[in-house]
């Protein structure tokens, strides 16, 4: 797209739209003039870790990728405290309605962590959150100095950091070892050079953080694996269950390294069913063999944790389980599933959403299964996910969600818990 298309609809009002994966943005001319300035943007080189899309004569099109998005976003007004409070309340209700008792929140700042704490103290936080600090910044320094946090309520853990190695495949910002099949000469973006990324990983390890890194392309995944391996060799502190978030395109030579290094593959089973119509064009047929390969990662020894990457994909775990076991979208396409050789069993999918996720957050002794001695966090469903036909998985409804043995959501029209 170009800014001309937005200009025709919004000639005067500044408009800034972000891509669904939040790794690219699209501005009209008014938005560019109100922020970075169009003339200045014309003269600028691409920032490190970002790209300014240009037309044939070098004029910016209005599309900014990854780090270049800051040229506009740094000028946007921040949400008010009241707006943030309302958004959090809405998100908590939404999670409970979908049977979610805990989630891993990737990339939070000090302000968000303190808001979580206030909600917990007011008994308005029906969720367990494993929070990842957003890179190197104030929150990193604060918790490095004071140590990881496990809130007395067991509703909030702050013991990990989230880094980004590259961008997204859809916006051609994912870092690949070879050119994009549909964009010769472009291999995507590493958001940090390899040496600085290794320093960041080692600093996080020395602070006692678990390290979680967004890596989409095969080059990015290799860079992250190399950095984790180097930290294991050089750091005096242990490397605590390192994770790669997404592990979307992995070179065949690198699958076994996940298992050998104990790297958790934290992946999103809805991604392949959403990307199936355009991913082959980006990657070409050969690289698809290492793309969205959850079964292959598991067989290579990688511990699996499933999630949604919401709001990139819907937060609903039932839709994720359906995608993992059928490799179909919500409409049942394609009939045999997309790359069906990478389907996983229902038991594997359920484990990845429960015990696998608990392990990824160091809570496997308290969460992930209904077992004596663990916290009574569970969901009541209208169907048995292990027995219902695959085509009926998406008809499953959440009847109730329990946290610590207490209902935090009930679907009264179907079922209500005893008052006790």
Secondary structure, DSSP 8 states (H G I E B T S, - for coil): --HHHHHHH-SSS--EEE-TTSSEEEE-HHHHHHTT-HHHHHH----TTEEEEE-TTS-EEEEEEEGGGHHHHTTS----HHHHHHHHHHHHHHHHHTT-SEEEEEEE-HHHHHHHHHHHHTT---SEEEEEEESSSHHHHHHHHH--EE-TTSSEEEEEEEEE-B--TTTT-S--SS-BTTBTT----BSS-HHHHHHHHHHHHHTT-EEEEEE-SHHHHHHHHHHHHHHHHH-SS---S-EEEE--B--GGGHHHHHHHT-EEEE-THHHHHHTTTHHHHHHHHHGGGBS-HHHHHHTT--EEE---TTSS---HHHHHHHHHH---TT--STT-TTGGG---HHHHHHHHTHHHHHHTT-TTTSSS--TTS---EEEESS-TTTS-GGGGGG--EEEEEETTEEEEE-TTT------
